[in-house]
Amino acid sequence: MNDLLYILIDFTTADARLETSCLFHKVHAGRHRLGLQTSQLVEEMDRAAQTAYQTFLQDRRGAGDWYGAVSIDVAAKFLGEQIALALAQPAAEENAANIPEMLSLALSVFR
């Protein structure tokens, strides 16, 4: 589980394609200004991400890598929110050197 979390943290905070924040996150944050069809598409992407997080956590629990007592749904929501926060921090001018450490701290609940 730790190796997978480190990969996720590295991708979320160090991938050059996300340097100025994720476009999806920017669209997501401004979805109240979007039209109906675009809002529905954003919601669909949210559900797909949530399903991926749930599957990941269920697989880790099944493999014995994660023993969390919290429900998969709550844990997946938490994971998604922490990733979203990490993606938003560069745009909010957070010190880039702090972001991986903050995300690592947040995700330490899964270790």
Beta strands, then each sheet from edge to edge (+ up, - down):
end
